[in-house]
Amino acid sequence: LSRRNTTSLHIKMDYKEVVARKTKSLIDSIPKEWILSEIPTVDEQPNVCTYLDSFLPENEQKITSATVAELIKLQKEKKITALDIAYAFCHRAALVHQLTNCCTEIFFERAFETAKALDEYFKETGLLKGKLHGIPISLKDQINLPGITTAIGFVAPHICEEFEKIVTGRPSRDSMSLIAKILEKQGAIFYVKTAVPMGMFGGETASNLGITYNALDRKMSCGGSSGGEGALIGGGGSIIGLGTDLGGSIRMPSMAQGLFGLRPSSNRFPYLDIANSYPNQTISPSVVGPMCKNIEDLIYISELILSDPMCDTDPKHLPIKWDQDVIRKGLKGKKIKLGILKWDNEVMPHPPILNTIEKVKETLKSAEDKFEVIPLDGSKLPIKLSDSAQLLLSLFSCDNYQEIENNCKLSGEKWIPRFARNYPQPGKVDSVIDYQIKAGKKYENQVKFDKIFEQVDCFIMPSFSTVCWKEGEIYKVNNFYTRSINPFDLTSMTFPIGRVTKEDVPFERTNFATEGDKSNWEYYDHESQIGKPVSLQLVCKMYHEEECCAIVKEITEIMKAV
């Protein structure tokens, strides 16, 4: 789209026309030989991975299923090139996008040029450029790259640069997020940016630009707001992705696609020049973190970012360098007091989650040299999870969603129905005093909830109340397991730990804690969930990212051996 004469474009262009052109431009960005002649129906091919593995070349599948360490090693041994890696991931990403609508920007030619330059560098020097030499990394559509649009789920930025600046606060289209600079310096290859919901609000990824679907079952939601990342990584089209988390936005898509997703405490990872809705909302700020298929890659990318002195150029970044010794030592000589919170006594999770928590609890009890397992009573939590979650929602609406309205008005786009349903306008704008009261309440809640760590070092809890849900139906399974953690600012990670089995049958309940509890329980459809990944969530103290990674690594290794 032309970026000149913006006023004229604003008056004459219908937002639906902008969306149609944008959709077409994405397909046009894909090499013609990678365009599917026919998109199989959801019933014919619900699982993107299974479908793509049935016809993609074996050499490409080996690349897209390898770890970062394996790909680095293969390049050093001259068995594959950066271009081989870029080609395999771009090819698969193109196909995943056609099946799930997971990308907002596609720039494969740029990726190929970067890969060729890396290969030439290696050929001339015999050295890899950095620890991410030739590794493709996907980015949520908040992270700025020079010459690539950032839209954060709105139509207006796709009309002109002026609107992009208004919506995202981006100084120019040449700007680059600090975290992207760190990755690029280490030899990373950027090739796509991924879909988010309108304004990045929501546990599903839907906007007027389109809906993104789950890569493991296209009938299901991919989660949100980092849903494009979840679908792309879940479909094998990315090895490492960067998402953000304001209310579960890394953890929900990770849970929905069986990924590892780290929600670090605020400002541990540098957020400088990352676009956002309500960027100056500092009571419970958004955080950026990694999403990966395995814990090793998540640790690898976390160490790389947090060991880089460039992080300190972000004034908000806390100068806490990554301590790899915590990972290397693991739990040797330590015995972790591990809490087990089966449910919060507000919304009971579905049987696969309850059964998995029980299995983990009993298994870890036998690892007595490493864990002291301590059951936690959901009725005795220092703060109800719903209270924490409601405080967060009240921060979202402090301006009566005026910012969302203004950004929609630029293009003339309408609020999507689910936004209006899930985020109703309170009808008033908070005063400065109102906002200060909420800041005080957040701190008060933190002080109270942190008393849980007088009993335990960390605790396992559900990631969500269900393993998956049909796209558009999140309101039927609303719960507080992810959203509540953000105002406490605790380090947390969603991790896959099992799959739904035939034994995870529903059982009758007559006494429900809330209407939401009843709605969620009645939503459970055992047959549709069999085989889906079951994820749990580890919650640690603030700024304990290394410990969180080490404990998840230990737990997953123990459970694999069962």
C-alpha positions as CSV (number, residue, x, y, z in Angstrom):
1,L,0.0,0.0,0.0
2,S,1.2,3.5,-0.8
3,R,2.3,5.5,2.3
4,R,1.8,8.9,0.7
5,N,-1.2,11.2,0.9
6,T,-2.3,9.6,4.1
7,T,-5.3,11.9,4.6
8,S,-6.8,11.0,1.3
9,L,-6.3,7.3,2.0
10,H,-7.9,7.6,5.3
11,I,-11.0,9.1,3.8
12,K,-11.4,7.0,0.7
13,M,-10.1,3.5,1.7
14,D,-12.5,1.1,3.3
15,Y,-10.8,-0.9,6.1
16,K,-12.1,-4.1,4.6
17,E,-10.3,-3.3,1.4
18,V,-7.1,-2.7,3.3
19,V,-7.5,-6.1,5.0
20,A,-8.1,-7.8,1.6
21,R,-4.9,-6.2,0.2
22,K,-2.9,-7.2,3.2
23,T,-4.1,-10.8,3.1
24,K,-3.2,-11.0,-0.6
25,S,0.2,-9.4,0.0
26,L,1.1,-12.1,2.5
27,I,0.3,-14.9,0.0
28,D,2.2,-12.9,-2.7
29,S,5.2,-12.9,-0.4
30,I,5.4,-16.7,-0.6
31,P,7.2,-18.4,-3.5
32,K,4.7,-19.8,-6.0
33,E,6.0,-23.3,-5.7
34,W,5.1,-23.2,-2.0
35,I,1.5,-22.3,-2.5
36,L,-0.9,-25.1,-1.7
37,S,-3.1,-25.8,-4.7
38,E,-5.9,-26.6,-2.4
39,I,-6.3,-26.0,1.4
40,P,-7.5,-29.2,3.0
41,T,-10.6,-28.8,5.2
42,V,-10.3,-28.9,9.0
43,D,-12.0,-32.2,9.0
44,E,-9.7,-33.6,6.4
45,Q,-6.4,-32.4,8.0
46,P,-7.0,-31.0,11.5
47,N,-3.3,-31.4,12.6
48,V,-0.9,-29.2,10.7
49,C,2.2,-31.1,11.8
50,T,0.9,-34.5,10.7
51,Y,-0.2,-33.1,7.4
52,L,3.1,-31.4,6.6
53,D,5.2,-34.3,7.7
54,S,3.3,-36.5,5.1
55,F,4.9,-34.7,2.2
56,L,7.8,-32.4,3.2
57,P,11.3,-33.7,2.2
58,E,13.0,-35.7,5.0
59,N,16.0,-33.4,5.0
60,E,13.8,-30.3,5.7
61,Q,12.0,-32.2,8.5
62,K,15.3,-33.1,10.1
63,I,16.3,-29.4,10.1
64,T,12.9,-28.1,11.5
65,S,12.9,-30.8,14.2
66,A,16.5,-30.2,15.4
67,T,17.5,-28.1,18.5
68,V,19.5,-24.9,18.2
69,A,22.6,-26.7,19.5
70,E,22.2,-29.4,16.9
71,L,21.9,-26.9,14.0
72,I,24.9,-24.9,15.2
73,K,26.9,-28.2,15.4
74,L,25.8,-29.3,11.9
75,Q,26.9,-25.9,10.5
76,K,30.3,-26.1,12.2
77,E,30.8,-29.6,10.7
78,K,29.8,-28.2,7.3
79,K,27.0,-30.7,6.9
80,I,24.4,-27.9,6.4
81,T,24.4,-24.2,5.6
82,A,22.6,-21.3,7.0
83,L,20.7,-21.1,3.7
84,D,19.6,-24.8,4.1
85,I,18.2,-23.9,7.5
86,A,16.5,-20.7,6.3
87,Y,15.0,-22.5,3.4
88,A,13.6,-25.3,5.5
89,F,12.0,-23.0,8.1
90,C,10.7,-20.5,5.5
91,H,9.1,-23.3,3.5
92,R,7.4,-24.8,6.5
93,A,6.4,-21.4,7.8
94,A,4.8,-20.6,4.5
95,L,2.7,-23.8,4.7
96,V,1.8,-23.3,8.4
97,H,0.6,-19.8,7.6
98,Q,-1.7,-21.0,4.8
99,L,-3.3,-23.5,7.2
100,T,-3.5,-21.4,10.3
101,N,-3.2,-17.7,9.3
102,C,-0.3,-17.2,11.8
103,C,1.8,-14.5,10.1
104,T,1.3,-10.8,9.7
105,E,4.6,-10.1,7.9
106,I,6.5,-12.5,5.6
107,F,10.0,-11.5,4.2
108,F,11.7,-14.7,3.1
109,E,13.9,-13.0,0.5
110,R,15.4,-10.9,3.2
111,A,16.0,-14.0,5.2
112,F,17.7,-15.8,2.3
113,E,20.0,-12.8,1.8
114,T,21.0,-12.8,5.5
115,A,21.6,-16.6,5.3
116,K,23.8,-16.2,2.2
117,A,25.9,-13.5,4.0
118,L,26.3,-15.7,7.0
119,D,27.5,-18.6,4.8
120,E,29.9,-16.3,3.1
121,Y,31.3,-15.1,6.4
122,F,31.8,-18.7,7.6
123,K,33.4,-19.6,4.3
124,E,35.9,-16.7,4.5
125,T,36.7,-16.8,8.3
126,G,36.0,-20.4,9.3
127,L,34.0,-18.9,12.2
128,L,30.4,-18.6,13.0
129,K,29.1,-15.0,13.5
130,G,27.6,-15.7,16.9
131,K,25.7,-18.2,19.0
132,L,22.7,-17.9,16.8
133,H,24.5,-18.2,13.4
134,G,21.9,-19.2,10.9
135,I,19.1,-19.8,13.4
136,P,15.7,-18.4,12.2
137,I,13.7,-16.6,15.0
138,S,10.1,-15.6,14.6
139,L,8.8,-12.4,16.2
140,K,5.5,-11.4,17.6
141,D,4.1,-8.4,15.8
142,Q,5.2,-6.0,18.5
143,I,8.9,-6.3,17.9
144,N,10.2,-3.7,15.5
145,L,12.4,-4.5,12.5
146,P,13.7,-1.9,10.0
147,G,11.4,-1.6,7.0
148,I,8.8,-4.0,8.4
149,T,5.4,-2.8,9.5
150,T,4.3,-3.2,13.2
151,A,0.6,-3.2,13.6
152,I,-0.3,-4.8,17.0
153,G,-3.5,-6.1,15.6
154,F,-4.9,-3.0,14.1
155,V,-5.7,-2.2,10.4
156,A,-4.5,1.5,10.5
157,P,-0.7,0.8,10.4
158,H,-1.2,-1.1,7.1
159,I,-2.5,2.1,5.5
160,C,0.4,4.5,6.1
161,E,3.5,5.1,8.2
162,E,1.8,8.1,9.9
163,F,-0.9,5.8,11.3
164,E,1.7,3.2,12.3
165,K,3.5,5.8,14.4
166,I,0.3,6.9,16.1
167,V,-0.8,3.3,16.9
168,T,2.6,1.9,18.0
169,G,4.5,4.9,19.2
170,R,7.3,3.8,16.8
171,P,9.6,6.8,16.0
172,S,10.2,5.6,12.4
173,R,10.0,2.5,10.2
174,D,13.8,2.2,10.5
175,S,13.6,1.6,14.3
176,M,14.6,-1.8,15.7
177,S,13.7,-3.3,19.1
178,L,16.7,-3.7,21.4
179,I,16.1,-7.4,21.8
180,A,16.1,-7.9,18.0
181,K,19.4,-6.1,17.8
182,I,20.9,-8.5,20.4
183,L,19.6,-11.5,18.4
184,E,20.8,-10.1,15.0
185,K,24.3,-9.5,16.5
186,Q,24.5,-13.2,17.3
187,G,23.7,-14.3,13.8
188,A,19.9,-14.8,14.0
189,I,17.8,-14.8,10.8
190,F,14.4,-12.9,10.9
191,Y,11.8,-14.1,8.4
192,V,8.3,-13.6,9.7
193,K,6.3,-11.6,12.2
194,T,3.3,-13.3,13.8
195,A,-0.3,-12.6,14.4
196,V,-1.9,-11.0,17.5
197,P,-5.5,-10.0,18.4
198,M,-6.8,-6.5,18.2
199,G,-4.6,-4.4,20.5
200,M,-3.1,-7.6,21.8
201,F,-6.1,-8.1,24.0
202,G,-7.4,-11.6,24.4
203,G,-6.8,-15.2,25.0
204,E,-7.6,-15.9,21.3
205,T,-5.9,-14.4,18.3
206,A,-8.6,-12.6,16.3
207,S,-8.8,-9.2,14.7
208,N,-10.3,-7.6,11.7
209,L,-7.1,-8.8,9.9
210,G,-8.2,-12.4,10.5
211,I,-8.3,-15.4,12.9
212,T,-5.4,-17.6,13.7
213,Y,-6.0,-21.3,14.4
214,N,-4.3,-24.0,16.5
215,A,-1.6,-25.9,14.6
216,L,-2.4,-29.2,16.5
217,D,-6.1,-29.0,15.7
218,R,-7.5,-26.3,13.4
219,K,-10.9,-26.4,15.0
220,M,-9.3,-25.2,18.2
221,S,-8.1,-21.8,19.3
222,C,-4.3,-21.1,19.2
223,G,-4.6,-19.0,22.4
224,G,-3.5,-15.4,22.6
225,S,-2.2,-12.9,22.5
226,S,1.0,-14.5,21.2
227,G,-1.2,-16.9,19.2
228,G,0.6,-16.5,15.9
229,E,3.9,-17.5,17.6
230,G,2.1,-20.5,19.2
231,A,0.7,-21.7,16.0
232,L,3.9,-21.2,14.0
233,I,6.1,-22.9,16.5
234,G,3.5,-25.6,17.2
235,G,3.4,-26.3,13.4
236,G,7.1,-26.6,13.2
237,G,7.6,-23.4,11.3
238,S,9.8,-21.8,13.9
239,I,12.4,-23.1,16.4
240,I,12.4,-20.1,18.8
241,G,9.8,-17.3,19.0
242,L,9.6,-14.2,21.0
243,G,6.2,-13.4,22.6
244,T,5.0,-11.0,25.2
245,D,2.9,-11.6,28.3
246,L,0.5,-9.0,29.9
247,G,-2.1,-11.5,31.1
248,G,-1.0,-14.9,30.1
249,S,-0.1,-14.1,26.5
250,I,3.0,-16.3,26.3
251,R,1.7,-19.1,28.5
252,M,-1.8,-19.6,26.9
253,P,-0.6,-20.1,23.3
254,S,2.3,-22.3,24.7
255,M,-0.2,-24.4,26.6
256,A,-2.5,-24.7,23.6
257,Q,0.2,-26.0,21.4
258,G,2.3,-28.0,23.9
259,L,5.3,-25.6,24.1
260,F,7.6,-24.2,26.7
261,G,6.8,-20.6,27.4
262,L,8.6,-18.4,30.0
263,R,6.9,-15.4,31.6
264,P,9.8,-13.6,33.3
265,S,9.4,-11.0,35.9
266,S,9.1,-7.4,34.7
267,N,12.1,-5.8,33.0
268,R,14.3,-8.9,33.3
269,F,14.3,-9.1,29.5
270,P,14.8,-5.8,27.7
271,Y,11.6,-4.3,26.4
272,L,13.1,-1.1,24.8
273,D,11.4,-0.2,21.5
274,I,8.9,-3.0,21.6
275,A,5.5,-1.6,20.5
276,N,2.5,-2.1,22.8
277,S,-1.0,-1.1,23.7
278,Y,-1.0,1.1,26.8
279,P,2.8,1.1,26.8
280,N,3.1,3.4,29.9
281,Q,0.9,1.2,32.1
282,T,3.5,0.4,34.7
283,I,1.5,-1.1,37.5
284,S,1.5,-4.5,35.9
285,P,3.6,-4.1,32.7
286,S,3.9,-6.4,29.7
287,V,7.0,-8.6,29.6
288,V,8.8,-10.2,26.6
289,G,10.0,-13.8,26.8
290,P,10.8,-16.9,24.7
291,M,8.5,-19.7,23.4
292,C,10.2,-22.9,22.3
293,K,9.5,-26.6,21.6
294,N,12.0,-27.8,24.2
295,I,13.5,-26.5,27.4
296,E,17.1,-26.6,26.1
297,D,16.4,-24.0,23.4
298,L,14.5,-21.9,25.9
299,I,17.5,-21.9,28.3
300,Y,19.9,-21.3,25.4
301,I,18.1,-18.2,24.1
302,S,17.5,-16.8,27.6
303,E,21.2,-17.1,28.5
304,L,22.2,-15.5,25.3
305,I,19.9,-12.5,25.7
306,L,20.5,-11.9,29.4
307,S,24.3,-12.3,29.1
308,D,24.5,-9.5,26.5
309,P,25.7,-6.1,27.9
310,M,23.4,-4.4,25.3
311,C,20.5,-5.2,27.7
312,D,21.8,-2.4,29.9
313,T,21.0,0.2,27.3
314,D,17.4,-0.2,28.3
315,P,17.0,2.1,31.4
316,K,14.2,-0.1,32.7
317,H,16.1,-3.4,32.4
318,L,17.3,-4.8,35.7
319,P,21.0,-5.5,35.5
320,I,20.7,-9.1,36.6
321,K,23.0,-11.2,34.4
322,W,22.0,-14.8,33.6
323,D,23.5,-17.2,36.0
324,Q,24.2,-20.4,34.0
325,D,25.7,-22.0,37.1
326,V,22.2,-22.5,38.4
327,I,21.3,-24.5,35.2
328,R,24.6,-26.5,35.3
329,K,24.3,-27.5,38.9
330,G,20.6,-28.2,38.6
331,L,19.2,-29.6,41.8
332,K,22.4,-31.2,42.9
333,G,22.7,-30.8,46.7
334,K,19.3,-29.0,46.8
335,K,15.9,-30.2,48.0
336,I,13.2,-28.0,46.6
337,K,10.0,-27.4,48.6
338,L,7.6,-27.9,45.7
339,G,4.0,-26.8,46.3
340,I,1.2,-28.5,44.3
341,L,-1.9,-26.4,43.7
342,K,-4.5,-28.7,42.1
343,W,-7.1,-26.0,41.7
344,D,-7.9,-22.6,43.1
345,N,-11.4,-23.5,44.5
346,E,-12.9,-21.1,41.9
347,V,-12.7,-23.0,38.6
348,M,-11.8,-26.7,38.6
349,P,-9.6,-27.8,35.7
350,H,-10.8,-30.6,33.5
351,P,-9.9,-34.3,34.3
352,P,-6.7,-34.5,32.1
353,I,-5.2,-31.6,34.1
354,L,-6.3,-32.9,37.5
355,N,-5.0,-36.4,36.7
356,T,-1.7,-35.1,35.3
357,I,-1.1,-32.9,38.4
358,E,-1.8,-36.0,40.6
359,K,0.6,-38.1,38.5
360,V,3.3,-35.4,38.8
361,K,2.8,-35.1,42.5
362,E,3.1,-38.9,43.1
363,T,6.1,-39.2,40.8
364,L,8.0,-36.4,42.4
365,K,7.3,-37.7,45.9
366,S,9.5,-40.6,45.0
367,A,12.3,-38.2,44.0
368,E,12.8,-37.4,47.7
369,D,16.4,-36.3,47.3
370,K,15.3,-33.5,45.0
371,F,11.8,-32.6,46.0
372,E,9.7,-32.2,49.1
373,V,6.2,-32.2,47.8
374,I,3.7,-30.0,49.7
375,P,0.0,-29.9,48.7
376,L,-1.5,-26.5,48.7
377,D,-5.2,-25.8,49.5
378,G,-6.8,-23.5,47.0
379,S,-9.3,-22.3,49.6
380,K,-6.5,-21.0,51.7
381,L,-4.5,-18.9,49.2
382,P,-3.4,-15.6,50.6
383,I,-5.2,-13.8,47.7
384,K,-8.0,-15.3,45.5
385,L,-6.7,-15.7,42.0
386,S,-9.9,-14.1,40.7
387,D,-9.2,-10.9,42.7
388,S,-5.7,-10.6,41.2
389,A,-7.1,-11.2,37.7
390,Q,-9.9,-8.6,38.1
391,L,-7.4,-6.0,39.3
392,L,-5.5,-6.6,36.0
393,L,-8.6,-6.3,33.9
394,S,-9.4,-3.0,35.7
395,L,-6.0,-1.7,34.6
396,F,-6.8,-2.5,31.0
397,S,-10.0,-0.5,31.1
398,C,-8.7,2.5,33.1
399,D,-9.3,4.8,30.1
400,N,-12.6,3.2,29.2
401,Y,-10.7,1.7,26.2
402,Q,-10.3,5.1,24.6
403,E,-6.9,4.1,23.1
404,I,-8.5,1.1,21.4
405,E,-11.3,3.3,20.0
406,N,-8.9,5.9,18.7
407,N,-6.8,3.3,16.9
408,C,-9.9,1.8,15.3
409,K,-11.1,5.2,14.2
410,L,-8.0,5.8,12.1
411,S,-9.0,3.1,9.7
412,G,-12.7,3.0,10.4
413,E,-12.5,-0.6,11.5
414,K,-15.1,-1.9,14.0
415,W,-14.5,-3.5,17.3
416,I,-14.6,-7.2,16.8
417,P,-17.6,-8.7,18.7
418,R,-15.5,-10.9,21.0
419,F,-13.5,-7.8,22.1
420,A,-16.6,-6.0,23.2
421,R,-17.9,-9.2,24.9
422,N,-14.7,-10.0,26.8
423,Y,-13.6,-6.4,27.5
424,P,-16.8,-4.4,28.3
425,Q,-16.3,-0.7,28.7
426,P,-16.8,0.4,32.3
427,G,-18.3,3.7,31.2
428,K,-15.8,5.9,33.0
429,V,-12.2,7.0,32.9
430,D,-10.1,6.5,36.0
431,S,-8.8,9.5,37.8
432,V,-5.2,9.8,38.9
433,I,-6.3,8.9,42.4
434,D,-8.2,5.8,41.1
435,Y,-5.0,4.7,39.3
436,Q,-2.9,5.3,42.4
437,I,-5.3,3.2,44.5
438,K,-4.9,0.3,42.0
439,A,-1.1,0.7,42.2
440,G,-1.4,0.4,46.0
441,K,-3.7,-2.6,45.8
442,K,-1.3,-4.4,43.5
443,Y,1.5,-3.9,46.0
444,E,-0.7,-5.0,48.9
445,N,-1.7,-8.2,47.0
446,Q,1.9,-8.9,46.2
447,V,2.9,-8.7,49.9
448,K,0.1,-11.0,50.9
449,F,0.5,-13.5,48.1
450,D,4.2,-13.8,48.6
451,K,3.5,-15.4,52.0
452,I,3.0,-18.6,50.1
453,F,6.7,-18.8,49.7
454,E,7.1,-19.2,53.5
455,Q,5.7,-22.7,52.9
456,V,7.3,-23.5,49.5
457,D,10.1,-22.5,47.2
458,C,7.9,-22.7,44.2
459,F,4.6,-24.4,43.1
460,I,3.0,-26.2,40.3
461,M,-0.5,-25.2,39.3
462,P,-2.7,-25.5,36.2
463,S,-1.8,-23.4,33.1
464,F,-5.5,-23.2,32.3
465,S,-8.8,-24.8,33.1
466,T,-8.9,-26.8,29.9
467,V,-6.4,-28.4,27.5
468,C,-8.0,-26.7,24.5
469,W,-11.2,-25.0,23.4
470,K,-12.9,-24.4,20.1
471,E,-11.9,-21.2,18.4
472,G,-14.1,-18.3,19.6
473,E,-15.3,-20.1,22.7
474,I,-12.9,-18.9,25.4
475,Y,-15.7,-17.2,27.3
476,K,-17.0,-20.7,28.1
477,V,-13.8,-21.7,29.9
478,N,-12.8,-18.4,31.6
479,N,-10.5,-18.9,34.5
480,F,-7.7,-17.1,36.4
481,Y,-4.7,-19.4,36.3
482,T,-2.5,-17.4,33.9
483,R,-3.9,-13.8,34.2
484,S,-3.6,-13.8,38.0
485,I,0.1,-14.3,38.1
486,N,1.0,-11.1,36.2
487,P,0.0,-8.5,38.9
488,F,2.1,-10.6,41.4
489,D,5.0,-10.3,38.9
490,L,6.1,-13.8,39.6
491,T,8.4,-15.8,37.3
492,S,6.3,-18.6,35.7
493,M,6.6,-21.1,32.9
494,T,4.1,-23.3,31.1
495,F,5.5,-26.7,30.1
496,P,4.1,-29.8,28.4
497,I,4.1,-32.8,30.7
498,G,1.7,-35.4,29.2
499,R,-1.2,-36.0,26.8
500,V,-4.9,-36.6,27.3
501,T,-5.6,-40.3,27.4
502,K,-8.7,-42.5,27.3
503,E,-8.6,-42.7,31.1
504,D,-9.2,-39.0,31.5
505,V,-13.0,-39.5,31.6
506,P,-15.3,-36.9,33.1
507,F,-16.8,-37.4,36.6
508,E,-20.0,-36.0,38.0
509,R,-20.0,-32.9,40.1
510,T,-23.0,-31.3,41.7
511,N,-21.5,-28.6,43.8
512,F,-19.9,-25.8,41.8
513,A,-17.9,-22.9,43.2
514,T,-19.1,-20.4,40.7
515,E,-21.2,-20.2,37.5
516,G,-17.8,-20.0,35.7
517,D,-16.8,-23.2,37.3
518,K,-20.0,-24.9,36.1
519,S,-19.7,-23.5,32.6
520,N,-16.1,-24.7,32.4
521,W,-16.8,-28.2,33.7
522,E,-19.7,-28.7,31.4
523,Y,-17.6,-27.7,28.4
524,Y,-15.3,-30.7,28.7
525,D,-15.4,-32.9,25.7
526,H,-13.2,-35.9,26.4
527,E,-13.2,-37.4,22.9
528,S,-12.1,-34.2,21.2
529,Q,-9.2,-33.8,23.6
530,I,-7.7,-37.3,23.4
531,G,-4.0,-37.0,22.3
532,K,-3.8,-33.3,23.0
533,P,-0.8,-32.1,25.1
534,V,-1.4,-31.4,28.8
535,S,0.6,-28.5,30.2
536,L,1.2,-27.3,33.7
537,Q,2.6,-24.1,35.1
538,L,5.6,-23.6,37.5
539,V,5.4,-20.4,39.5
540,C,8.6,-19.2,41.2
541,K,9.6,-16.1,43.1
542,M,10.3,-12.8,41.3
543,Y,13.4,-12.8,39.2
544,H,14.0,-16.5,39.6
545,E,14.1,-17.3,35.9
546,E,17.2,-19.5,36.1
547,E,15.7,-21.6,39.0
548,C,12.4,-21.8,37.1
549,C,14.2,-23.2,34.0
550,A,16.3,-25.6,36.1
551,I,13.3,-27.0,38.0
552,V,11.2,-27.4,34.9
553,K,14.1,-29.2,33.2
554,E,14.4,-31.6,36.2
555,I,10.7,-32.3,36.4
556,T,10.4,-33.0,32.7
557,E,13.4,-35.4,32.8
558,I,11.9,-37.3,35.7
559,M,8.5,-37.5,34.1
560,K,10.0,-38.8,30.8
561,A,11.6,-41.7,32.7
562,V,8.2,-42.8,34.1
